[in-house]
Amino acid sequence: MKTYKAYLQQDGIGCDYTIGCSQTVIDIKANSMEEARLKLELEIQENYSHYDMRLKNAELYDVVQVISLNMNHIYTQYDKAKNKEIQLLKEEKEREEYERLKAKYNPDGKS
């Protein structure tokens, strides 16, 4: 038995959230694309027939390869880069403040 993916999109404009408010992806276990299609139709009839749950689109995918991303690694790398950027901006402001104070308290350049 193989796992197929179905992308479901509800009718209407959704809600105020930014990511996939009226969208979902479900798994369907089947031996063929045709069997998966029939199971998806049954799923729609059983769980998406109520007026508030009706779908405007359903797509069935035969997934050949799935790669799971290491989210911890991705966010760790992002946080490191962001923290480095923040540190560089802080140092730049400190250098500007240093030069301003140096010019203010030592206008002739003598120590």
C-alpha positions in Angstrom: 0.0 0.0 0.0 1.2 3.5 -0.9 0.6 6.9 0.6 -1.0 9.5 -1.7 -1.4 13.1 -0.8 -4.6 15.1 -1.3 -4.6 18.9 -1.3 -8.0 20.3 -0.3 -9.1 23.9 -0.5 -12.4 25.1 0.9 -14.9 27.3 -0.9 -14.9 30.9 0.1 -12.2 33.3 1.1 -11.1 31.6 4.3 -10.1 33.6 7.4 -7.7 36.3 8.5 -4.7 34.1 9.0 -1.7 34.2 6.6 -1.0 30.5 6.0 -3.5 28.1 4.4 -6.5 29.0 6.5 -9.0 27.1 4.2 -6.5 24.6 2.9 -5.2 21.2 4.1 -3.3 18.2 3.0 -4.3 14.7 3.9 -2.8 11.3 3.4 -4.6 8.5 1.6 -3.4 5.0 1.8 -4.2 3.0 -1.4 -2.8 0.5 -3.9 -3.3 2.7 -6.9 -4.2 6.2 -8.0 -7.7 5.1 -8.9 -8.2 3.6 -5.5 -6.9 6.7 -3.9 -9.3 8.8 -6.0 -12.2 6.7 -4.9 -11.1 7.0 -1.2 -10.7 10.7 -1.6 -14.2 11.0 -3.0 -15.6 9.1 0.0 -13.6 11.3 2.4 -15.1 14.4 0.7 -18.6 13.0 1.0 -18.2 12.0 4.6 -16.3 15.0 5.9 -16.7 17.9 3.6 -20.3 17.9 2.6 -21.7 20.2 5.2 -22.3 23.7 3.7 -19.5 25.3 5.8 -17.0 22.6 4.9 -17.6 22.4 1.1 -14.5 22.3 -1.1 -13.8 24.4 -4.2 -10.8 22.3 -5.2 -9.2 18.9 -4.4 -6.0 17.6 -6.0 -4.6 14.1 -5.6 -0.8 13.6 -5.8 1.2 10.5 -6.3 4.3 11.4 -4.3 7.5 9.8 -5.6 9.8 11.2 -2.9 9.4 12.9 0.4 12.2 14.8 2.2 11.7 15.9 5.7 13.6 19.1 6.6 15.4 19.5 9.8 13.5 22.5 11.1 15.7 22.9 14.2 18.7 23.3 12.0 17.0 25.8 9.7 15.8 28.0 12.5 19.2 27.8 14.3 21.0 29.0 11.2 18.4 31.8 10.7 18.8 32.9 14.4 22.6 32.9 14.1 22.5 35.0 11.0 19.9 37.4 12.5 21.8 37.7 15.8 25.0 38.5 13.8 23.2 41.1 11.8 21.8 42.7 15.0 25.3 42.6 16.6 26.9 44.3 13.6 24.2 47.1 13.7 24.8 47.6 17.4 28.6 47.8 16.9 28.1 50.3 14.0 25.9 52.5 16.2 28.5 52.3 19.0 31.3 53.3 16.6 29.2 56.3 15.4 28.6 57.3 19.0 32.3 56.9 19.9 33.3 59.1 16.9 30.6 61.7 17.9 31.9 61.8 21.5 35.5 61.9 20.5 34.8 64.9 18.2 32.8 66.6 20.9 35.3 66.2 23.8 38.5 66.3 21.7 37.8 68.7 18.9 41.4 69.5 18.1 42.5 65.8 17.9 44.8 66.0 20.9 44.7 63.5 23.7 
